[in-house]
Amino acid sequence: MDREVFAIVASRARQLRKDRNIPVNELAKEIGVAEERLHRFENAEERIELDKLVCLVNVLGVPLTSLYMLEEGKA
């Protein structure tokens, strides 16, 4: 995944979490990563494994493709 796409995915994940009022520590526990690691992922400083990303979207209740979408469905 190139850096620009990664930054979009990370930012979108953070926004979706915030939209659902899920604290970082709660989401981190749900997907099985340390809170600091999730924080670094959301800030596009560290990548997480695909299985953790799948867990993340499942907890957020969105399809994986939603992490690639920008405002109003633009990719």
Stockholm file with secondary structure:
# STOCKHOLM 1.0

chainA/1-75         MDREVFAIVASRARQLRKDRNIPVNELAKEIGVAEERLHRFENAEERIELDKLVCLVNVLGVPLTSLYMLEEGKA
#=GR chainA/1-75 SS CCHHHHHHHHHHHHHHHHHTTCCHHHHHHHHTSCHHHHHHHHTTSSCCCHHHHHHHHHHHTCCGGGGGCCGGGCC
#=GC SS_cons        CCHHHHHHHHHHHHHHHHHTTCCHHHHHHHHTSCHHHHHHHHTTSSCCCHHHHHHHHHHHTCCGGGGGCCGGGCC
//
